Structure formats: structure tokens, C-alpha cells
């Protein structure tokens, strides 16, 4: 038994509890039921067509807006552009992720089941469901092939009488779909099911014209049609192959060929090395005993500190979900639900949320050894550049790019009339961080030149046009938003407003972006004429402000008081996910960030969410407080974790942890917290910057021994770290020659790393 195996003792009640597998393009959720198995399929490109409109021309009204903000009329400014948009007739419905079909495998057991269990092997991507009837073993095995682009299902029985099954394809059951009011969408499609020899085919079309085709090929057994779009199969063992492709005005069906073989083991042997190589690049162990089911592990979290076995599984599970959602031939990045969704009207349209959620999903990718998973992320933002440029030009009369707060992969246009969505401007710079970090981790100068630098330049052009010079000679960011918070107080007697001036996040992102631009230009030996202008731009960014409590201010405007009662922590960008404050633990800014976190705890656990607990865990890792990281993970596991270890936005059990959103309905699945937990553990084990590595910066005392192998540091360095009560050892291997300073606790050691040659360092364990 290993941390790579998830065991479930009971079948799924809905798709949110099912066991996931996928290859980056095709996803499957296995419910694990005995008499009527259901497997839900998703395709990364199966999105509704949505409705987008040109962004209204408001650039000529920007001065009016800024005058309102300068005069303190924040509430008037908040509604100013939204009202202009309404007057322009904006009525946009973003595209959203849609479920594909259900494959049903129905049997008629003559005996009650015994010894039931289902499991997911993370190292292979295979789901197994097994039980006994009358002493005979029955089993289903499922995986989504990375080599053949189809799902493969094997059904077998030891009973000499064989199997008698009815197999059908149907649109996903609307009874298994929640309707999240206010998010828009379409409902279950009309469909036509046909049977040709051993192939089931379903053509489905939604109200807006979105369509998909699914086929199931049954291999083996005596097959006949029941006359209602299903096939009846009788045999001791059979294999079902499933393929799915969207077909609509924007997408051409990429229909995978049926593989040459229909033998399950042959197909699995082709898939396994591709999947396992990705999973095995990075491993993490605390030496915890293994073997408990997910249900028992979750019971343990309610009684005791979070079990080390569960932490190990969550670490690998996050990497597994990313591998299944965003690697291989995937064209789209990992969205709010990854590649899995069973709701026709999904929460928050299952979109790409750029004010934190999609970034959180990718925080663990580079340090976790999955750099190619970033490519679909970069693809979608590059493909929407014209939309981003239109946003900047039409809204604010600026060059460069302006990203919406959330979007679908189909459109990058600003579209939401909520003030905090319309006015937010920090998205381009934040996404640019990921482009530059990809270079820092991989050393790929061609990527830096041809992809990272162009995106960074576009983000910088916007800031150069958008920021204005204040009376003191420093930049002013107006309008400004600190997602999704608002300053404390009642503005002009007219209520609160989230639209303000000089959000700290705006300047933190801009300072990082222009600093990275200068570094990139120096590496590439280009853009020398721009360097003085960029350096001067940085010098005109105002210094961070610290309030009377000693905390970094969320707004750098003396009229705006900090509001601690919110779970978003955007003003801590210089600490995390930025790295501006991390190198000097005792700096004033570092301590101001620590104080801001402490003050934020005033909101209490009832106002947290799954993703906010994961974000807080990452922040505590940067603050080098490992015990508090574990406390965040413990709270998350007690409130926002399903038995399949999916993370949810909130708890719907009224246990006093997390926001009581969607009361009376199951809480929505959000993959960001799954991936955020993995990122937090990686942050606990290694922090790196250009030319420096910090070993075990936030190791909690309860982790007295353990190891992480294959963790990545900037500079293309791979590290294997082992520790026990007395010592720490690190084996470092670099892809190219470089110098590096290694820190552990109070120790500091400079090393010269030669490309391809491993260097081992040893340290005495701090007491």
C-alpha cells in the first residue's frame, strides 16, 4: 500500500464523489456502483458557445471617473462605468464548461454484494471497483489512455455463468446536476442514440447549438441491441472503449481513431509509462503507515491532527489532478473544476478566474516537476491577446493588455458588470509572473524571447499608459480594486465601495513586472533603449505603507482604512505569490506582511473557503510557520474535502468552518484548493529564487523525518531532500553550470553546480 492509492469503501452518491481519471483532453468520473455503474465523461473543449459583445467605448469618460475618485465620491465611481455599460446594452453570457455523456453498465445481481471497495491508483491513473457475489469476484477497471486518447473499461467476473449486461450512452442525468442560480447556461441536450453492430453512438445538441458526439465500442461477448439504443452483452470478460469530441461552429471534431487492439492489458501497457513518468518525477514521504480508506482518514481529521498519510495523499493527488487536466495534448488550461464537471449550469461558469483561482491551480506546477503543464495555460492567454488589447483600448484608451477578472477559454473580453470585475487592472501583470517564472525554472531562453517577453511587454505598456503622476511625483492607480475586498467605512453616507485608488496589489504587481522586464532584457541583450524608462518607472512607484497596527496597508491612500474582515489577501502579493519580501526574514516589510496575516484572522473560520485556507497555507509557508500551514490544511480537511478528496468551495454541513454559501445544496467542487495544498507543501519543503535555495524553510516539528525527491528550484535545479531528527541531506543536480547559495536554518553554503553532475550537501538538524 502506498500514498499513491486512494481507497473508497462506498460508491459515489453524485459526480462530486466519483473517482477521476483523465489524459488532459478526456476526463472520466467513475461512480463505482454495483448494479448500475455510471461513468461521466468530459472533454476539455466542450464549452457552451456563450455570447460576447464589443467592450463599450468608455475611454473618453475616464477623466470623469478619476475626478469622482479624487473628490472622494467612491460610491458614485463604483456605479459610473457599470451604468455606461448598461446604457450601451451590454448583455453578455460567457461560455461555460458542459458535461458530456453518462455511460451506463447495468447488471441484475442475483446475490447481495460483499467485500466492496473501489480505488484509484494515482501512479497509473487506473480506477478499480471490485466486490463479490456468491463468493465470485467481479471487477471493473477504468483508465483514460494517454497513448490512444480513449477511455478504456474492462468488466470481468469469475462466475462461470458470465455476465449479462445492458450498456448505454445517455446525456448526463439532469438529476445529478445542480443549478447554481445566477450563473446562466443551458440545460441537458437533445440527443439521438444509434446502434451499429458493436458500437453505440450518441449525437447531442444543446439549445445554443453546442454539440458533441460520443461513441462506445464493445469488444467481446455475444452482442445484440435491445431496440432502445442499448447493447446487451453476455460474457465473462469484455472491454468497452469510449471516445468523445465536441462539434460546433468554433471547434472541429478532433475524433480519435480506435486503437488497433481492444485488449485491456495491452492498452494499459501503452498508457502506463506515459502517465507514471509524470507522477514519479516528484515524490514526497513522511514515512506514515498506509492502508486507511479515504472515509477513515476523514474521520481521523475530525478527532486528531491531520494524519500524515492524508497529507501525503493530498500532495500527490494535487499533482495527479493537474496531470489529468493540463498536460499532454491539452489545448485548454485547468479551469475551476479541472477537466471534470457534472453541472449544466456550473458554479461561477467553471471559468478561468484570474484574481487568484487559476494562478493557485498552477502554483505547484513548476516546483512540482510538471513544467509542460504550463503550456495550455500560456496558450489560452496568448490566443486572447486581441481581446485583452481591445479591453485596454476601449475602456481606458491605453496600449497593452487589460485582462478580465474571469473569462472562458473562448473569449478574453471584459464582460461582467459587477464593479470589482469591470475596474480590476492587475490581471495582466499577475499572469506575466507565470511566463517569467517558467523561464526561471526551465532556463528556456527561446521561450523567454518568443513568448514571455512579448506578453510582459504588453502588460507593461498598459501600466505605462494607465498610471498617472500624482502631485508628489509618484504614480497613481485610479480606478483601483483589491480583489474582492473594500475599505472599511461608509463612503459619503452612501455605503461601501470596492472601487478606490492605489490598491497595494497594483503597485506590487507592476514593480515585479518591470523588474522582471529589466532582468529579461539583460539576459537576452535586447531593448537597451527601454531600460532607463523602465527603471524610472519603478522609481516612481510609491513605497508600501504600514498602518498603525504595523500591518502592510491594502490601499496606499490615506483616505482608505484597512478592512480586516475579508478572506482575500491580495495586498500580500509582495510576500506571496511574489517574492519581494522573502529573502530577508527580518525586514520591516516581511514583518508588516506577517502582521497583516494575524489581523486577517479576525474574520474567523466561518468566513473562510476551501481556496482561502489553501492560500493561507501558502502564505504561512512563506512566513516559515509550518505548524500554521498544517492548521490550515487541518481546517480544510474537516470542512471542504469529499470522500474522493475533491476540495469544495465551502462546507454545507454547518460545522462552523467556511462560509455557508449555497446552503441547502451540495457545495461546489473547486479544484484550486486541491492544487493549492500541493503548492503549500512544496513551499514548506523548498523556496528558491535566482541563485538561491532555502531547504525546508517551513518544516513543522511533527514532521521529524521524511523526504522529497524531484522537487525543482529556479535555475533548472532538481533536488532530493532527506531529513531525520539529526540531519538534513540534499542532492542537487543542475541542468547547466551555475553558482548557488544554499540556506538551511541559520546555515549558508555557496556551491558551484556543474550541468548534469550531482552535488550532495549535509547539514545538522536544527534543534
C-alpha positions as a printed Julia matrix, in Angstrom:
767×3 Matrix{Float64}:
   0.0     0.0     0.0
   1.34    3.47   -0.88
   0.35    7.12   -0.71
  -0.44    6.79   -4.43
  -3.57    4.73   -3.75
  -6.91    6.16   -2.73
  -9.38    3.64   -1.31
 -13.11    4.3    -1.02
 -15.48    1.98    0.86
 -18.76    3.28   -0.58
 -19.91    4.22   -4.1
 -20.46    7.81   -5.23
 -23.78    9.46   -4.48
 -23.14   12.07   -7.18
 -20.44   13.06   -9.63
 -18.74   15.12   -6.91
 -17.87   11.9    -5.04
 -16.75    9.87   -8.06
 -13.17    8.82   -8.76
 -11.49   10.88  -11.51
  -9.19    9.92  -14.34
  -8.12   11.79  -17.46
  -5.41   12.44  -20.03
  -5.59   16.25  -20.29
  -8.26   16.19  -23.0
 -10.75   13.49  -21.96
 -11.93   13.14  -18.37
 -13.95   10.42  -16.69
 -15.64   10.11  -13.3
 -16.31    6.57  -12.07
 -19.19    6.27   -9.6
 -18.34    2.72   -8.54
 -21.87    1.36   -8.26
 -22.64   -2.35   -8.29
 -25.88   -2.89  -10.21
 -25.82    0.22  -12.38
 -22.37    1.63  -12.92
 -22.24    5.17  -14.21
 -19.2     6.83  -15.75
 -19.48   10.51  -16.63
 -17.26   11.83  -19.43
 -15.98   15.35  -20.04
 -13.99   16.88  -22.87
 -11.74   19.88  -22.24
 -13.22   21.76  -25.24
 -16.9    21.07  -24.53
 -17.94   24.6   -23.63
 -21.18   26.38  -24.43
 -20.82   28.95  -27.19
 -21.76   31.85  -24.95
 -22.46   35.36  -26.12
 -19.86   38.13  -26.23
 -20.22   41.74  -27.35
 -17.77   44.54  -28.08
 -16.45   46.25  -24.98
 -18.16   49.67  -24.64
 -16.13   52.75  -25.52
 -15.62   54.5   -22.19
 -12.09   55.9   -22.57
 -13.46   59.42  -23.12
 -15.21   59.24  -19.72
 -12.13   58.14  -17.77
 -11.29   61.67  -16.58
 -14.79   61.99  -15.1
 -14.35   58.71  -13.28
 -10.99   59.75  -11.9
 -12.38   63.1   -10.77
 -15.04   61.28   -8.76
 -12.38   59.19   -7.06
 -10.15   62.2    -6.44
 -13.09   64.03   -4.84
 -13.9    61.06   -2.61
 -17.08   60.08   -4.45
 -16.21   56.4    -4.36
 -19.76   55.1    -4.45
 -20.56   57.27   -7.48
 -17.45   55.98   -9.22
 -18.41   52.4    -8.44
 -21.61   52.61  -10.49
 -20.33   55.01  -13.18
 -18.9    52.56  -15.75
 -21.43   49.8   -14.99
 -24.23   52.23  -15.81
 -22.48   53.25  -19.03
 -22.26   49.58  -19.95
 -25.94   49.05  -19.22
 -26.82   52.06  -21.36
 -24.74   50.54  -24.15
 -26.92   47.43  -23.96
 -24.23   45.04  -22.73
 -25.83   41.65  -22.15
 -23.05   39.1   -22.25
 -23.25   35.45  -21.3
 -19.79   33.87  -21.03
 -19.25   30.36  -22.32
 -19.17   27.72  -19.63
 -17.99   24.15  -19.24
 -20.57   21.43  -20.02
 -20.82   17.77  -19.04
 -20.6    15.06  -21.67
 -22.49   11.76  -21.61
 -23.0     9.08  -18.98
 -22.02    5.53  -19.85
 -24.31    3.1   -18.02
 -23.38   -0.53  -17.39
 -26.41   -2.27  -15.89
 -26.45   -5.76  -14.42
 -29.01   -7.77  -12.45
 -27.29   -9.3    -9.42
 -28.86  -12.47   -8.07
 -26.98  -12.16   -4.79
 -26.11   -9.28   -2.48
 -22.64   -7.79   -2.86
 -19.9    -8.4    -0.3
 -16.36   -7.07    0.29
 -16.93   -3.93   -1.78
 -14.12   -1.47   -2.39
 -13.12    0.98   -5.09
  -9.7     2.52   -5.53
  -7.72    4.96   -7.62
  -4.06    4.29   -8.32
  -2.53    7.74   -8.8
   0.66    6.28  -10.24
  -1.22    4.66  -13.13
  -4.46    6.63  -13.41
  -6.5     3.44  -13.08
  -9.76    3.14  -11.15
 -10.72   -0.31   -9.9
 -14.11   -1.34   -8.49
 -14.41   -4.84   -7.04
 -16.84   -6.86   -4.97
 -18.02  -10.43   -4.53
 -21.35  -12.06   -5.32
 -22.0   -15.57   -4.07
 -18.27  -15.93   -3.48
 -17.23  -14.9    -7.01
 -15.09  -11.83   -7.67
 -16.49   -9.17  -10.01
 -14.36   -6.28  -11.14
 -14.29   -3.17  -13.3
 -11.13   -1.38  -14.31
 -11.08    2.05  -15.95
  -8.43    4.4   -17.27
  -8.23    7.2   -19.83
  -5.39    6.43  -22.21
  -2.61    8.95  -22.73
  -1.38    6.99  -25.74
  -4.66    6.22  -27.53
  -6.92    9.15  -26.48
  -9.84    6.92  -25.49
 -11.29    5.73  -22.21
 -10.89    2.0   -21.6
 -13.23    0.0   -19.36
 -12.91   -3.7   -18.55
 -15.73   -5.64  -16.87
 -14.99   -9.16  -15.62
 -16.49  -11.87  -13.46
 -15.15  -15.13  -12.02
 -18.65  -16.59  -12.17
 -18.65  -19.35  -14.85
 -22.12  -18.2   -15.9
 -20.51  -14.96  -17.1
 -22.09  -11.53  -17.28
 -25.43  -10.28  -18.54
 -25.11   -6.54  -19.09
 -27.02   -3.71  -20.68
 -24.76   -0.89  -21.88
 -26.0     2.53  -22.99
 -24.86    6.1   -23.62
 -27.12    8.93  -22.47
 -26.78   12.66  -21.79
 -25.65   13.28  -18.25
 -28.6    12.9   -15.89
 -30.03   16.36  -15.0
 -30.94   14.92  -11.59
 -27.19   14.73  -10.91
 -26.71   18.37  -11.89
 -27.08   21.36   -9.61
 -28.48   24.62  -10.88
 -26.42   27.45   -9.42
 -28.77   30.4    -9.77
 -27.4    33.46  -11.47
 -24.58   31.85  -13.44
 -26.52   31.38  -16.68
 -26.24   28.45  -19.07
 -28.13   25.82  -20.99
 -29.72   22.57  -19.94
 -29.44   18.92  -20.93
 -29.15   18.43  -24.69
 -31.46   16.8   -27.17
 -29.87   13.62  -28.43
 -30.13   10.76  -30.85
 -28.8     7.31  -29.95
 -27.96    4.78  -32.65
 -26.56    1.26  -32.62
 -24.36   -0.18  -35.36
 -23.12   -3.7   -34.71
 -20.97   -3.34  -31.58
 -20.86    0.48  -31.45
 -23.17    2.78  -29.51
 -23.28    6.33  -30.84
 -24.89    9.4   -29.33
 -25.22   12.77  -31.1
 -26.16   15.51  -28.66
 -27.08   19.17  -29.31
 -27.67   21.9   -26.71
 -30.09   24.81  -27.04
 -27.34   27.21  -28.14
 -26.08   24.88  -30.88
 -23.17   23.41  -28.96
 -22.9    19.74  -29.9
 -20.86   16.67  -29.22
 -20.54   13.11  -30.46
 -19.78   10.14  -28.23
 -19.23    6.51  -29.13
 -18.79    3.36  -27.07
 -17.27    0.31  -28.74
 -18.0    -3.02  -27.03
 -15.34   -5.64  -27.62
 -16.08   -9.28  -26.86
 -19.15  -11.3   -25.96
 -22.48  -12.0   -27.59
 -23.89   -8.6   -28.52
 -27.38   -7.61  -29.55
 -29.5    -4.47  -29.47
 -32.41   -4.07  -27.08
 -34.16   -1.78  -29.58
 -33.85    1.27  -27.31
 -30.33    2.42  -28.04
 -28.54   -0.05  -25.77
 -26.47   -3.15  -26.32
 -26.87   -6.36  -24.35
 -23.68   -8.27  -23.75
 -23.13  -11.72  -22.29
 -19.61  -12.89  -21.47
 -17.21  -13.43  -18.59
 -15.0   -10.51  -19.58
 -15.37   -7.63  -22.02
 -13.79   -4.29  -22.86
 -15.55   -1.02  -23.68
 -13.74    1.81  -25.48
 -15.21    5.32  -25.33
 -14.36    8.38  -27.39
 -15.86   11.85  -27.2
 -15.46   15.02  -29.25
 -17.23   18.41  -29.36
 -18.62   19.7   -32.65
 -19.77   23.32  -33.02
 -19.16   26.49  -35.01
 -15.86   27.22  -33.29
 -14.41   23.76  -32.89
 -13.89   20.98  -35.38
 -14.27   17.49  -34.01
 -10.86   16.04  -33.19
 -12.06   12.46  -33.42
  -9.51    9.95  -32.09
  -9.03    6.74  -34.03
  -9.98    3.48  -32.4
  -6.8     1.75  -31.22
  -5.63   -1.32  -33.11
  -6.01   -3.52  -30.03
  -9.05   -3.96  -27.83
  -7.21   -5.89  -25.14
  -7.29   -4.02  -21.84
  -3.84   -5.07  -20.64
  -2.25   -4.21  -23.99
  -3.8    -0.74  -24.0
  -2.87   -0.2   -20.36
   0.74   -1.22  -21.02
   0.91    1.52  -23.65
  -0.62    4.15  -21.36
   1.11    3.35  -18.08
   4.69    4.53  -18.75
   3.47    7.9   -20.08
   1.34    8.58  -17.01
   3.66    7.12  -14.38
   6.67    9.05  -15.66
   4.82   12.29  -14.92
   3.64   11.17  -11.5
   7.01    9.79  -10.42
   9.01   12.93  -11.21
   8.32   14.26   -7.72
   7.66   12.12   -4.64
   7.02   13.04   -1.02
   7.04   10.81    2.05
   6.71   11.28    5.78
   7.04    7.57    6.43
   3.42    7.33    7.5
   1.7     3.92    7.67
  -0.62    3.4     4.71
  -3.81    1.49    4.1
  -6.7     3.51    5.55
  -9.63    4.29    3.27
 -10.48    7.9     2.49
 -13.56    7.68    4.7
 -11.48    6.55    7.7
  -8.84    9.19    7.07
 -11.51   11.89    7.04
 -12.9    10.56   10.32
  -9.41   10.82   11.79
  -9.17   14.52   10.84
 -12.25   15.23   12.93
 -10.68   13.71   16.04
  -6.95   14.37   15.73
  -4.4    16.49   13.88
  -4.41   15.9    10.14
  -2.87   12.42    9.57
   0.47   12.39    7.76
  -0.94    9.68    5.5
  -3.63   12.11    4.34
  -1.11   14.92    3.77
   0.98   12.59    1.58
  -2.08   11.59   -0.43
  -3.27   15.17   -0.86
   0.19   16.18   -2.09
   0.24   13.51   -4.79
  -3.46   13.9    -5.56
  -2.97   17.56   -6.47
  -0.22   16.6    -8.91
  -2.42   13.81  -10.3
  -5.36   16.16  -10.92
  -3.09   18.59  -12.78
  -1.61   15.78  -14.9
  -5.12   14.65  -15.81
  -6.31   18.2   -16.59
  -3.49   20.12  -18.24
  -0.68   18.02  -19.68
  -0.2    16.02  -22.85
  -2.11   17.35  -25.82
  -4.4    19.6   -23.75
  -5.33   22.83  -25.5
  -7.11   24.42  -22.56
  -5.73   25.08  -19.07
  -7.07   23.67  -15.84
 -10.25   25.57  -15.04
 -12.21   25.93  -11.82
 -13.26   22.26  -11.92
 -10.24   20.93  -13.78
 -11.49   18.63  -16.54
 -14.48   17.29  -14.55
 -17.97   18.76  -14.28
 -21.44   17.31  -14.0
 -23.47   20.51  -13.72
 -25.24   22.0   -16.73
 -25.13   25.38  -15.02
 -21.85   25.12  -13.1
 -20.91   27.39  -10.24
 -19.1    30.52  -11.46
 -19.45   29.14  -15.04
 -16.48   26.85  -14.29
 -14.42   29.71  -15.68
 -10.83   30.89  -15.56
 -10.73   33.27  -12.59
  -7.68   35.5   -12.83
  -7.92   37.24   -9.45
  -6.38   34.14   -7.86
  -8.05   30.83   -8.65
  -6.3    29.84  -11.86
  -2.97   31.07  -10.51
  -3.42   28.89   -7.43
  -4.09   25.91   -9.66
  -0.66   26.37  -11.26
   1.45   27.34   -8.22
   2.68   23.76   -7.78
   3.42   23.02  -11.41
   6.97   24.31  -11.86
   8.39   23.32   -8.48
   6.49   20.02   -8.74
   8.28   18.96  -11.92
   5.4    19.4   -14.39
   6.59   22.35  -16.46
   4.82   21.18  -19.63
   1.5    21.56  -17.78
   2.05   25.32  -18.05
   1.8    25.29  -21.84
  -2.03   25.14  -22.1
  -2.1    27.97  -19.55
   0.13   30.14  -21.74
  -1.73   29.14  -24.9
  -5.11   30.43  -23.8
  -3.79   33.82  -22.69
  -1.8    34.29  -25.89
  -4.81   33.33  -28.0
  -6.91   36.04  -26.33
  -4.39   38.87  -26.77
  -6.57   40.78  -29.24
  -9.45   40.73  -26.76
  -7.14   41.94  -23.98
  -5.88   44.76  -26.21
  -9.44   45.74  -27.07
 -10.29   45.89  -23.36
  -7.41   48.29  -22.68
  -8.05   50.49  -25.7
 -11.83   50.8   -25.46
 -12.16   51.06  -21.69
  -9.2    53.26  -20.79
  -7.62   54.42  -24.06
  -4.44   52.51  -23.18
  -1.99   50.46  -25.15
  -1.14   46.97  -23.96
  -3.46   44.44  -22.42
  -6.22   44.51  -19.83
  -7.46   41.13  -18.65
 -10.98   40.46  -17.33
 -11.35   39.23  -13.78
 -12.72   35.96  -15.15
 -13.12   34.52  -18.6
 -13.74   31.37  -20.59
 -11.14   29.93  -22.96
 -13.27   31.27  -25.82
 -13.12   34.98  -25.05
 -10.89   37.37  -23.13
 -13.23   40.36  -23.34
 -14.32   42.28  -20.29
 -17.93   41.3   -19.86
 -19.15   41.37  -16.25
 -20.97   44.47  -14.98
 -20.03   43.93  -11.34
 -17.82   46.9   -10.38
 -14.98   44.81   -8.96
 -14.86   42.92  -12.28
 -15.08   45.93  -14.6
 -12.43   48.01  -12.88
  -9.78   45.45  -11.89
  -6.48   46.03  -13.74
  -3.8    43.79  -12.15
  -4.52   40.6   -14.12
  -2.04   41.09  -16.96
   0.91   41.69  -14.67
  -0.01   38.76  -12.44
  -0.24   36.33  -15.38
   3.07   37.71  -16.67
   4.68   36.4   -13.48
   3.93   32.84  -14.61
   5.51   33.47  -18.03
   8.73   34.74  -16.44
   8.78   32.03  -13.77
   8.62   29.38  -16.49
  11.91   30.74  -17.81
  13.43   30.97  -14.32
  12.67   27.3   -13.65
  13.48   25.88  -17.09
  16.16   28.23  -18.4
  14.43   28.15  -21.81
  15.72   31.35  -23.44
  13.77   30.73  -26.65
  10.56   30.75  -24.58
  11.75   33.9   -22.82
  12.38   35.65  -26.14
   9.39   34.49  -28.17
   6.64   34.09  -25.57
   7.42   35.53  -22.14
   8.94   38.82  -23.24
   6.14   39.75  -25.7
   3.47   39.09  -23.06
   5.39   41.02  -20.42
   5.84   43.96  -22.79
   2.12   44.12  -23.48
   1.33   44.06  -19.76
   3.91   46.81  -19.15
   2.55   49.05  -21.92
  -0.8    49.11  -20.18
   0.69   50.26  -16.87
   2.78   52.92  -18.6
  -0.38   54.38  -20.11
  -2.76   53.76  -17.21
  -0.82   55.06  -14.21
  -0.87   58.84  -13.79
   1.56   61.02  -11.91
   0.38   62.43   -8.61
   1.24   65.78   -7.05
   4.08   64.11   -5.15
   5.66   62.77   -8.34
   4.68   59.16   -7.68
   2.3    57.01   -9.71
  -1.42   56.89   -9.0
  -3.53   53.85   -9.9
  -7.08   55.02  -10.49
  -9.55   53.35  -10.64
  -8.22   50.57   -8.47
  -9.53   47.36   -6.9
  -8.12   45.0    -4.29
 -10.0    41.77   -5.08
 -12.58   41.24   -3.71
 -12.38   43.44   -0.62
 -13.46   47.01    0.13
 -12.02   49.58    2.56
 -13.52   49.97    5.98
 -16.2    52.55    6.46
 -19.19   54.25    4.91
 -18.27   56.5     1.97
 -20.11   59.82    1.83
 -23.01   58.27    3.68
 -23.8    56.14    0.64
 -22.45   52.75    1.69
 -19.28   50.84    0.97
 -17.35   50.74   -2.29
 -14.73   48.35   -3.61
 -13.61   50.88   -6.25
 -10.85   53.02   -4.84
  -7.4    54.42   -5.53
  -3.92   52.88   -5.18
  -4.58   49.29   -4.19
  -1.28   47.87   -2.9
  -1.61   44.92   -5.24
  -1.49   47.15   -8.32
   1.92   48.52   -7.4
   3.32   45.2    -6.17
   2.45   43.55   -9.48
   3.79   46.49  -11.52
   7.06   46.65   -9.56
   7.61   42.92  -10.09
   6.72   43.11  -13.79
   9.11   45.95  -14.62
  11.9    44.41  -12.53
  11.46   41.15  -14.43
  11.44   43.03  -17.74
  14.78   44.63  -16.92
  16.21   41.21  -15.99
  14.84   39.58  -19.13
  16.23   42.31  -21.39
  19.64   41.91  -19.77
  19.63   38.16  -20.31
  18.61   38.49  -23.95
  20.8    41.53  -24.63
  17.94   43.49  -26.12
  15.75   46.57  -25.58
  18.63   48.65  -24.16
  16.85   51.88  -25.08
  13.9    50.93  -22.88
  15.87   50.16  -19.73
  16.22   53.76  -18.43
  12.49   54.36  -18.88
  11.59   51.14  -17.05
  13.98   51.92  -14.22
  12.48   55.37  -13.85
   9.01   53.83  -13.88
   9.96   51.63  -10.91
  11.4    54.61   -9.03
   8.03   56.38   -9.32
   6.09   53.51   -7.75
   5.18   54.67   -4.22
   6.61   52.83   -1.23
   4.4    50.34    0.58
   2.52   51.83    3.5
   2.32   50.35    7.01
  -0.72   51.17    9.16
  -0.92   51.96   12.87
  -1.25   48.25   13.64
   2.08   47.56   11.97
   0.44   45.76    9.03
   1.01   46.45    5.35
  -1.85   48.58    4.06
  -4.22   47.16    1.48
  -4.73   50.61   -0.08
  -1.94   53.19   -0.33
  -4.29   56.14    0.04
  -4.61   57.88    3.43
  -8.36   58.23    2.97
  -8.87   54.46    2.94
  -8.77   52.38    6.13
  -7.89   48.69    6.11
 -10.75   46.24    6.38
  -9.55   43.02    8.02
 -12.88   41.25    7.64
 -12.21   39.52    4.35
 -10.59   36.29    3.19
  -8.79   37.75    0.13
  -5.16   38.69    0.82
  -4.19   40.4    -2.42
  -2.1    43.07   -0.69
   0.3    40.35    0.5
   1.47   39.85   -3.1
   5.0    41.07   -2.2
   5.25   38.07    0.16
   3.25   35.53   -1.83
   2.89   34.71   -4.66
   5.52   37.37   -5.29
   8.98   37.02   -3.76
   9.86   40.63   -3.0
   9.96   40.23    0.81
  11.12   36.63    1.14
  14.87   36.96    1.02
  15.27   38.93    4.24
  13.25   37.4     7.05
  13.82   40.29    9.43
  12.89   43.09    7.04
  10.23   45.61    8.03
   8.1    44.65    5.04
   8.27   40.95    5.92
   7.09   41.71    9.46
   4.36   44.02    8.13
   3.08   41.14    5.98
   3.15   38.83    8.99
   1.14   41.34   10.99
  -1.39   41.7     8.18
  -1.98   37.94    8.24
  -2.51   38.0    12.0
  -5.01   40.84   11.68
  -6.89   38.98    8.96
  -7.66   36.16   11.39
 -10.32   38.42   12.89
 -12.72   37.15   10.24
 -12.73   33.74   11.93
 -13.09   30.32   10.38
 -16.75   30.87    9.42
 -15.75   33.28    6.65
 -13.07   31.09    5.07
 -13.41   28.91    1.98
 -11.5    25.93    0.64
  -9.32   28.03   -1.62
  -8.73   30.71    1.05
  -7.46   28.09    3.5
  -5.11   26.79    0.8
  -3.92   30.33    0.06
  -3.38   30.99    3.77
  -1.36   27.75    3.96
   0.93   29.0     1.17
   1.36   32.36    2.92
   2.26   30.69    6.22
   4.82   28.59    4.35
   6.43   31.81    3.07
   6.31   33.12    6.65
   8.16   29.91    7.66
   5.48   28.85   10.1
   4.97   25.18    9.3
   2.64   24.4    12.2
   0.22   27.06   10.96
   0.36   25.59    7.45
  -0.77   22.27    8.9
  -3.53   24.01   10.84
  -4.89   25.47    7.6
  -4.78   22.04    5.96
  -6.47   20.51    9.01
  -9.33   23.01    8.83
  -9.69   22.38    5.1
  -9.85   18.6     5.55
 -12.5    18.97    8.25
 -14.77   21.12    6.12
 -14.08   21.19    2.39
 -12.96   17.68    1.46
 -15.08   14.99   -0.17
 -14.53   11.28    0.25
 -12.85   11.2    -3.17
 -10.61   14.01   -1.78
 -12.05   16.65   -4.11
 -11.96   20.06   -2.44
 -15.08   22.2    -2.26
 -15.6    25.93   -2.11
 -17.21   25.6     1.32
 -18.78   23.13    3.72
 -22.52   22.54    3.5
 -22.7    20.63    6.8
 -22.92   23.69    9.1
 -19.94   22.58   11.16
 -18.82   26.15   11.77
 -15.93   26.12    9.28
 -16.11   28.08    5.98
 -18.79   30.32    4.54
 -22.32   28.88    4.47
 -22.81   29.59    0.76
 -25.32   27.56   -1.21
 -27.0    26.38    1.98
 -29.34   23.53    1.25
 -27.32   22.49   -1.81
 -24.12   20.48   -2.07
 -21.1    22.76   -2.04
 -19.49   23.28   -5.46
 -16.33   21.36   -6.31
 -13.34   23.65   -6.94
 -10.02   22.13   -7.89
  -7.95   25.17   -6.87
  -7.73   24.14   -3.2
  -6.62   20.62   -4.17
  -3.76   22.1    -6.14
  -3.15   24.83   -3.56
  -2.49   22.26   -0.83
   0.17   20.65   -3.02
   1.71   24.08   -3.56
   1.75   24.76    0.19
   3.59   21.51    0.91
   6.16   22.3    -1.78
   6.63   25.77   -0.26
   7.25   24.15    3.13
  10.0    21.97    1.68
  11.89   24.34   -0.6
  11.92   28.01   -1.53
  14.07   29.26   -4.38
  14.94   32.44   -6.18
  17.54   33.11   -8.87
  20.81   31.85   -7.4
  19.46   30.76   -4.04
  17.74   27.76   -2.47
  16.23   27.53    1.02
  15.88   23.94    2.29
  12.91   23.0     4.5
  12.01   26.64    5.28
   8.69   25.8     6.97
   9.17   22.25    8.26
   6.78   21.6    11.18
   8.11   19.86   14.27
   5.75   16.91   13.82
   7.46   16.01   10.56
  10.51   14.58   12.33
  11.65   12.62    9.29
  10.79   12.42    5.64
  11.9    13.01    2.09
  11.01   14.83   -1.08
  12.62   13.77   -4.33
  12.49   15.56   -7.65
  11.43   18.95   -6.29
  12.52   21.74   -8.65
  14.25   25.02   -7.91
  14.86   28.0   -10.16
  17.83   27.59  -12.48
  16.71   24.17  -13.69
  17.89   22.54  -10.45
  16.4    19.25   -9.25
  16.67   18.47   -5.53
  16.29   15.31   -3.45
  15.98   16.18    0.23
  16.03   13.7     3.13
  15.8    14.56    6.79
  15.52   12.92   10.2
  15.89   14.05   13.82
  19.64   14.65   13.46
  20.48   15.69    9.93
  19.37   17.03    6.57
  20.89   15.96    3.26
  20.23   17.46   -0.15
  21.3    16.09   -3.52
  21.27   18.88   -6.11
  21.5    18.36   -9.86
  21.58   21.3   -12.26
  20.94   21.28  -15.98
  23.65   23.87  -16.59
  26.67   25.37  -14.83
  25.78   27.94  -12.19
  26.6    29.21   -8.76
  24.05   28.93   -5.99
  23.75   29.8    -2.3
  22.08   27.11   -0.19
  20.37   28.03    3.06
  19.2    25.72    5.81
  18.07   27.27    9.09
  20.99   29.51   10.12
  23.48   27.77    7.8
  24.6    29.23    4.5
  26.74   27.47    1.91
  27.87   28.61   -1.55
  28.24   25.88   -4.18
  29.22   25.7    -7.82
  26.91   23.36   -9.72
  28.08   21.8   -12.97
  25.5    20.74  -15.51
  24.49   17.11  -15.09
  26.73   16.49  -12.05
  25.05   15.95   -8.66
  26.32   17.61   -5.51
  25.37   16.36   -2.05
  25.17   18.71    0.92
  24.69   17.77    4.57
  23.52   19.86    7.5
  22.99   19.17   11.16
  19.33   19.31   12.06
  18.32   22.4    13.97
  17.09   21.75   17.48
